[in-house]
Amino acid sequence: MVSKKTDSSKKELVKKPKAKLVKKADAKPAKKTSKKVSKTKITTMDELFKKKGDSIVVPKKGVAIKGKITKIAKKAMTVDIGAKTDGLVADKEFELAQELISKLKVGDEIEAMVFSTENDRGHILLSLKRAAVDAKWEFFKNAHKTQEEIAVKGLDVNKGGLIVGTHGVRGFVPSSQFSRQLLGKLHTLRNKNLQVKVIEVDQQKNRLIFSERHVSEAGELEQKEKALETVKQGEVYSGVVSGVMPFGLFVTVEVELSDKKDNLAQVEGLVHISEISWEKVEDPRDYNKVGDKIKVKVLGTDEQTGKLNLSIKQLSDDPWLSIEERYPVGTTFTGKVSRTESFGVFINVEPGVDGLMHQTKIERGKVYEKGEKVTVNVESIASKERRMSLSPVLTEVPVDYK
């Protein structure tokens, strides 16, 4: 006979199922908190840009771009420009920039122009033409600043001077920038080398001016600069006429550089046609010729040409300043006809002073010739305006006089 206790214990065994044994191999792995790394393959440039963000440079043809040189070979140079691939300077572009590349090294930063966005090998082609040109102009700027001598080659001659070439750039040497020994012989300088100095450089205007004189006559020019510093405005100097032109007289002035009389320097100046005489000058040749020794007054210095501005007429006072004292209203004198106009006749009173005899004051039908002597009367004077009104004085009774 089975006891009740035994039955109850069986019921408990039935109610409680056996625990299932789980193998470690069947256990599910714990969930990771970190995000899964995408293994999606990048197949387009857009996907690459989305992944990289703004770190990738998108080169465009014709745009300047900066980068660091990673390799320099015999016929090519690679530049890291931050793009998908390195930039490449090769073939003709490498040859054109050979002079610039020879001065570069790996690691240098340089600016280049995108010549082509991609070649058949996937390289971005670059051009250093602009950088090479900029480097050349920078060289000329430094040469101008330091007054370094440069070797140039004569290419062609024109009316203004000599066209020269150097460092792959064309420049110009004006005729005025050659020594006296070479003036008139510029045609002999074609294909010849000569030493010059830069006197003007302007990359934007593509203007490059050289001077041969600053090399061959450096000593004389130094003396000239000292002389220009010594010369004072308003001073009077002795000079010799070195040239006669339609617009004036060139005069070479001797200037003492120290207390020693033998220490002289020559400076050239210009007496403009308007500064030759107080009277109207038609032709400077009527007043002076080459070799004449004259006195001149310094008006100032032309900074561009380095020449003195001179005057002959200002060695004497302006005759108009005291004209009223010498020729008061009512004065009668005899002068010469200086020129005739439709409105009247000009009579020369004295050097530098012409008076007008108006047409209304002239007898009808009367014709005056240049140089003819005429007796006139002073009717009015306006010295500040440099005007004098004259009227003829009758020396005989008119035909219709009654």
C-alpha positions in Angstrom: 0.0 0.0 0.0 1.4 3.3 -1.1 1.3 6.1 1.3 -0.3 9.6 0.5 3.0 11.2 1.0 4.5 9.2 -1.8 1.7 10.2 -4.2 2.0 13.9 -3.5 5.7 13.8 -4.2 5.1 12.2 -7.6 2.7 15.0 -8.5 5.4 17.5 -7.7 7.8 15.6 -9.9 5.3 15.7 -12.8 4.6 19.4 -12.4 8.3 20.4 -12.4 9.8 19.6 -15.9 13.4 18.7 -16.1 15.8 21.5 -16.7 17.1 21.5 -20.3 20.8 21.5 -20.6 22.1 24.1 -23.0 25.5 23.7 -24.7 27.8 26.7 -24.9 28.0 26.3 -28.6 24.2 26.9 -28.9 24.3 30.1 -26.8 23.4 33.2 -28.7 26.1 35.9 -28.8 25.4 39.1 -26.8 24.3 42.1 -28.8 27.1 44.6 -29.5 26.4 48.2 -28.6 28.7 49.6 -31.4 27.4 50.3 -34.9 28.2 47.9 -37.7 30.9 48.9 -40.1 29.5 49.1 -43.6 31.4 47.0 -46.1 29.6 48.5 -49.0 31.9 48.9 -52.0 32.4 52.5 -53.2 31.8 52.6 -56.9 31.2 56.2 -57.8 32.9 59.6 -57.2 29.8 60.9 -55.5 30.0 58.0 -52.9 33.7 58.8 -52.4 32.9 62.5 -51.8 30.1 61.6 -49.3 32.5 59.4 -47.4 35.4 61.9 -47.4 33.4 65.0 -47.0 35.3 68.2 -47.9 38.7 66.7 -47.7 38.7 65.8 -51.4 39.6 68.5 -53.9 37.6 68.5 -57.1 40.0 69.9 -59.8 38.5 71.9 -62.6 40.3 72.7 -65.9 41.8 76.2 -66.1 41.7 76.7 -62.3 44.8 77.5 -60.2 45.4 75.0 -57.5 48.1 74.6 -54.8 49.9 71.5 -53.7 53.1 69.9 -52.4 55.7 68.3 -54.7 56.0 64.6 -54.0 58.4 63.5 -56.7 60.7 65.1 -59.3 61.9 62.9 -62.1 63.8 63.6 -65.3 60.8 64.2 -67.4 57.9 64.6 -64.9 56.9 65.9 -61.5 54.1 64.8 -59.3 52.2 67.1 -57.0 49.8 66.2 -54.1 46.9 68.5 -54.7 44.5 66.8 -52.3 42.5 65.1 -55.1 41.7 61.4 -55.8 45.1 61.2 -57.6 48.2 63.3 -57.7 48.7 66.0 -60.2 51.3 65.5 -62.9 53.5 68.0 -64.7 54.9 66.1 -67.8 55.9 66.3 -71.4 55.8 69.8 -73.0 54.6 71.4 -69.8 57.6 70.0 -67.9 59.9 71.3 -70.6 58.4 74.8 -70.6 58.9 75.0 -66.8 62.3 73.3 -66.7 64.0 76.4 -65.5 61.6 76.8 -62.6 61.6 73.1 -61.7 65.4 73.0 -61.5 65.0 75.4 -58.5 62.4 73.3 -56.7 62.6 70.3 -54.4 60.3 67.6 -52.9 58.1 69.1 -50.2 57.9 72.6 -51.7 54.5 74.1 -52.1 53.7 75.4 -55.6 50.7 76.8 -57.4 49.8 75.2 -60.8 47.1 75.4 -63.4 44.8 72.4 -64.1 45.6 71.6 -67.7 43.4 68.5 -67.9 41.2 66.9 -65.3 42.3 63.3 -66.2 44.5 61.6 -68.7 44.3 58.0 -69.9 46.1 56.8 -66.8 43.9 58.7 -64.4 46.4 61.5 -63.6 45.4 65.1 -63.3 47.6 67.1 -65.7 49.1 70.4 -64.4 50.7 73.3 -66.1 53.4 75.5 -64.4 53.5 78.0 -67.2 51.8 80.7 -65.1 53.9 79.9 -62.1 57.0 80.0 -64.2 56.1 83.4 -65.7 55.4 84.8 -62.2 58.7 83.5 -61.0 60.5 85.3 -63.9 58.8 88.6 -63.2 59.7 88.1 -59.5 63.3 87.7 -60.6 63.1 91.0 -62.5 61.5 92.8 -59.6 64.3 91.7 -57.3 66.9 92.6 -59.9 65.4 96.1 -60.1 65.5 96.4 -56.4 69.1 95.2 -56.0 70.3 96.8 -59.3 71.8 93.5 -60.4 73.3 93.3 -63.9 71.5 91.0 -66.3 72.7 89.6 -69.6 70.3 90.1 -72.5 70.4 89.3 -76.2 69.5 91.9 -79.0 66.6 90.7 -81.1 65.4 93.6 -83.2 65.7 97.4 -83.7 62.9 99.9 -84.0 62.7 103.7 -83.9 62.6 103.8 -80.1 65.5 101.5 -79.3 66.4 97.8 -79.1 64.1 94.8 -78.3 65.9 92.2 -76.2 65.3 88.8 -74.8 66.3 87.2 -71.5 65.0 84.4 -69.3 62.3 83.7 -72.0 60.9 87.2 -71.7 61.1 90.1 -74.0 62.2 93.6 -72.8 63.1 96.9 -74.3 66.2 99.2 -74.1 65.2 102.8 -75.2 67.8 104.7 -77.3 68.2 107.2 -74.4 69.4 104.3 -72.2 72.5 103.5 -74.4 75.9 104.9 -73.9 77.3 107.6 -76.2 79.5 104.9 -77.9 76.5 102.8 -78.9 74.2 105.6 -80.1 73.6 105.3 -83.8 75.0 101.7 -83.8 72.0 99.8 -82.4 71.7 97.8 -85.7 75.0 96.1 -84.8 73.5 94.7 -81.6 71.2 92.2 -83.2 72.0 88.7 -81.9 74.7 90.2 -79.6 74.8 89.9 -75.8 75.1 92.9 -73.6 74.8 93.7 -69.9 71.9 95.8 -68.6 70.1 96.8 -65.5 66.3 96.9 -64.9 65.0 100.4 -64.6 61.2 99.6 -64.9 59.1 96.5 -64.4 55.3 96.1 -64.6 53.9 92.6 -65.0 50.3 93.7 -65.4 51.3 96.0 -68.3 53.8 93.5 -69.6 56.4 96.3 -69.4 60.1 95.5 -68.9 62.6 98.3 -69.5 66.4 98.0 -69.3 69.3 100.4 -69.4 72.7 99.7 -70.9 74.0 103.1 -69.7 73.5 102.1 -66.1 76.2 99.5 -66.7 78.6 101.1 -69.1 78.3 104.6 -67.7 77.7 103.7 -64.1 80.4 106.0 -62.8 79.1 109.0 -64.7 75.5 108.4 -63.7 76.6 108.2 -60.1 78.3 111.6 -60.5 75.1 112.9 -62.2 73.0 111.8 -59.2 75.3 113.6 -56.8 75.2 116.7 -59.1 71.3 116.6 -59.1 71.4 116.5 -55.3 73.7 119.5 -55.3 71.8 121.7 -57.8 69.3 124.1 -56.2 66.2 125.6 -57.7 66.7 129.2 -58.7 70.4 129.1 -59.0 72.2 130.3 -62.2 74.8 128.0 -64.0 77.0 128.2 -67.0 76.3 125.7 -69.7 76.9 124.7 -73.3 74.1 124.1 -75.9 74.4 120.4 -76.7 71.3 120.2 -78.9 68.7 122.3 -80.7 65.3 120.9 -81.3 61.9 122.4 -82.5 60.7 122.3 -78.9 63.7 123.8 -77.2 67.4 123.7 -76.4 69.4 121.0 -74.6 72.1 122.5 -72.4 74.9 120.6 -70.6 75.5 122.3 -67.2 78.7 121.9 -65.1 78.1 121.5 -61.4 80.7 121.5 -58.7 80.4 118.5 -56.3 82.7 119.9 -53.6 84.9 122.8 -52.7 87.5 121.6 -55.2 87.1 123.3 -58.6 88.3 120.3 -60.5 85.6 118.0 -59.1 82.9 118.8 -61.7 79.9 116.8 -63.0 77.9 117.4 -66.1 74.1 117.4 -66.0 71.9 117.8 -69.1 68.9 120.1 -69.0 66.2 121.4 -71.3 65.3 125.0 -72.0 61.7 124.7 -73.3 60.9 126.9 -76.3 58.6 128.9 -74.0 61.6 129.6 -71.7 64.0 130.9 -74.3 62.7 134.5 -74.4 60.0 136.7 -73.1 59.0 137.3 -76.7 57.2 134.6 -78.8 59.8 132.2 -80.2 59.0 130.5 -83.5 62.2 128.6 -83.9 64.9 128.0 -81.3 67.5 128.0 -84.0 67.0 131.7 -84.4 68.5 132.2 -80.9 71.2 129.6 -80.3 73.3 126.9 -82.0 75.2 123.8 -80.7 78.3 124.9 -78.9 77.0 128.2 -77.7 78.1 129.1 -74.1 75.1 130.5 -72.2 73.8 131.2 -68.7 70.7 129.4 -67.5 68.5 129.4 -64.4 67.3 126.2 -62.8 63.5 125.9 -62.5 63.5 122.3 -61.2 64.3 118.7 -62.0 62.3 116.2 -64.0 62.2 113.1 -61.9 61.3 110.8 -64.7 64.1 111.8 -67.1 66.6 113.0 -64.5 67.1 116.2 -66.5 67.0 119.8 -65.3 64.3 122.2 -66.3 66.1 125.4 -67.3 65.2 128.9 -68.4 67.0 131.7 -70.2 64.3 134.3 -70.2 64.0 134.3 -66.4 67.5 135.6 -66.1 65.8 139.0 -66.6 62.5 140.4 -65.2 59.2 140.0 -67.0 58.9 143.1 -69.1 55.1 143.3 -68.4 55.7 143.9 -64.7 56.8 147.5 -65.2 55.3 148.2 -68.7 52.9 150.8 -67.3 55.9 152.8 -66.0 57.8 152.8 -69.3 54.8 153.2 -71.5 52.0 155.1 -69.7 48.7 155.7 -71.5 49.1 158.5 -74.1 52.7 157.6 -75.0 53.6 157.7 -78.6 56.4 155.4 -80.0 57.4 153.6 -83.1 57.4 149.8 -83.2 57.5 147.0 -85.8 54.7 144.8 -87.0 55.3 141.3 -85.4 52.2 139.6 -87.0 48.9 140.2 -88.5 45.5 138.6 -87.7 42.0 139.0 -89.0 41.1 141.1 -86.0 44.1 143.4 -86.1 47.8 143.9 -86.2 50.3 143.2 -83.4 53.1 145.7 -82.9 56.3 144.8 -81.0 56.8 147.4 -78.3 60.0 145.8 -76.9 61.3 142.2 -76.5 58.6 140.3 -74.8 55.8 142.9 -75.2 53.4 143.1 -78.2 50.5 145.5 -78.3 47.4 145.1 -80.5 46.2 147.7 -83.0 42.6 146.6 -83.5 41.1 146.4 -87.0 38.6 149.0 -86.1 41.4 151.5 -85.5 43.0 150.8 -88.9 42.3 152.9 -92.0 40.1 151.1 -94.4 42.1 149.4 -97.1 45.4 149.8 -95.2 47.6 146.7 -95.2 50.6 146.2 -92.9 53.6 143.9 -93.6 55.6 142.0 -91.0 58.6 144.1 -90.0 57.1 147.4 -91.1 57.6 150.3 -88.8 54.5 151.9 -87.4 54.1 154.9 -85.1 51.3 154.2 -82.5 49.7 155.7 -79.5 49.1 153.7 -76.2 45.4 153.7 -75.4 45.2 151.3 -72.5 47.3 148.7 -70.6 46.3 145.6 -68.6 49.7 144.3 -67.4 48.2 141.3 -65.4 46.4 140.1 -68.5 49.4 141.1 -70.6 47.4 143.2 -73.0 48.1 146.6 -74.6 45.8 148.5 -76.9 47.3 150.7 -79.6 46.1 153.1 -82.2 47.9 154.5 -85.3 49.3 158.0 -85.2 48.6 159.8 -88.5 51.8 161.1 -90.1 50.0 162.6 -93.1 46.6 164.1 -93.9 44.1 161.5 -95.1 42.9 161.8 -98.8 39.3 162.4 -97.8 40.3 165.0 -95.2 38.4 168.4 -95.5 
